[in-house]
Amino acid sequence: MKKILGLVVSLTAISGVCAAVLAYVNSITAEPIAATAERAREAAKAAVLCGEEGYTAEGRSGEGYGGDIVLMVGFRKDKRTVISYKVLQAAETPGLGMKLKTPEFAGQFAGRDATALKVKKDGGDIEAITSATITSRAVCKAIADAQSKL
């Protein structure tokens, strides 16, 4: 019994030290991580307008295959027509869903009405990424979400 109690105390002490170290590292890195994310957002805002005058908005879809997809989307002055988008967050399958970052996929959204985006399988005009229809649908929803914020 004493041996088990000793193991429990040892493991509790080790766990406490590890938790304290993790909390300390988090407190040191939280601000730089937030600053880096904000710089990425600002850079994405400039990039998605492609030199045009318009609006930007962040859109999110929780329906990606690997979780949330967060995009920065540029819109023309009418607040409906997509200029382009940049991915801020995505954890999709490498080689499949992560093709949402490619110019071939992203380019087909340019000039389209954000309120009417659907993949071809759902009766729309967007060619889904092969073997990643879930991701393609999530991109359409994230763009629509961004437009709804304007």
N, C-alpha and C positions, 0 to 999 in steps of 0.2 A: 504494500500500500504506500509506504514511504517513497519507494522508487517511482511509482506512478505520479504521486504528488510532486515529486521533484521534477519530473518531466513536464508536467503541466505548468509549473512555475517557470521553468526554463523557456518553454515555448511561448508562454505569455509575455515574458520579458523580451524575448527576441522579436516577437510580433509588435510589441509596443515601440521598441527601438526602430524597427523598419517603418512603422507608421509615422513616427516622428521625422525620420529622414525624408520620407516621401512628401510629407506636408511641408517641410522646409524647402525641398527642391521645387515643389509646386509654387510656393510663395515667391521664389526667386525667378522662376521662368514664366509665370502667368502674364506679367506685363509685357515682356518681349514677344511672347507668342501673340498676344492681342494686337500689339503694334504691327507685327508682320502681317497678320490677317487684314488689318485695316489698310495697310499699304497695298496689299493684293487687291482689295476691293476698289481702291482708288485707281489703280492701274487698269483694272478690268473695266471700270466706268469709261475711261478714256478710250480703251481699245474697242469696246463694242459699238461706239458711235462712228468709228471708221472715218473721222473727219467731218461727218455731217452734223448738222444741228438737230437736236432731238432730246429725248429723255432716256434715263436709265432707271431700272428697278431690279431689285433682287427677287428671284422667284424660287420657290421650293416645292418639291414633290417628295412625299414620304413613300412613294410607291416604286422606287428603284429596286432592282434585283438585289443589290447589296446594301440597301438602306436609303437614306436621304440623298437627293440630288439637289444641289443649290447652284443656281446660275445667276450671272449678272447679264441682263438683257438690254440691248439698245433698241429704242423705238424711234420712228420718225415723228415729226411734229403732230401727226394725227393721233398719236398715242396708241395706235393699233398695229401699224405695220412694223414688222421686225427688221432691224438692220443686221444684227448679229448677236451672238451670245458667247460668253466665256464661262467655263466651269470653275466654280469656287470650291465645290465639294462633291465628291463622288467616290464610291467604293465598289464600283462595278467589276465584273470579271475581266481581268487583263486579256487583251486580244479579242474580246467580244464586246461587252457593254462599254468598256473604256473607249471604244471607237466613237463615242459621243463627242470626243474632243477633236476628231479629225475634220479637216476642212470639207471633205467629201460629204460627211453627214451634216455637219453644222451649216454648210452653205445652202442646203435646200430650204432652210427656214427664211433666208433673206427675201424680203419683199412680200412675205405672206402675212395675212391677217392673223394676229395672235389669238383671236377669239374663235377661230375656226380650224385649229390645227388638230389633225388626226392622222394616224398611220394608215396606209392603204388597206390593211387588214380590217380596219374599223370604218372604211368608207372615205378616208381622206386622201391627201396627195403626198404625204411624207413616206418615203421609202424607208422602212424599218431596217435597223442593223440586223444582218443575218444572224439568227440564233439569239437575238437580244431584243425581241419585241417589247418585253416588259420595260427595259431601259428606254427604248424609243418612245413608248407611251408616256413614261415619266418625264422625259424631256418636254414633250408637248404640254403636259400638265404644269410643269415648272414655268414654262414660258407664259401660259395662260395666267398662272398665279402672279407673275411679275406684272403682266398687263393690268390685272385687276387692282393693283396698288397705285396705278397712275390716276 
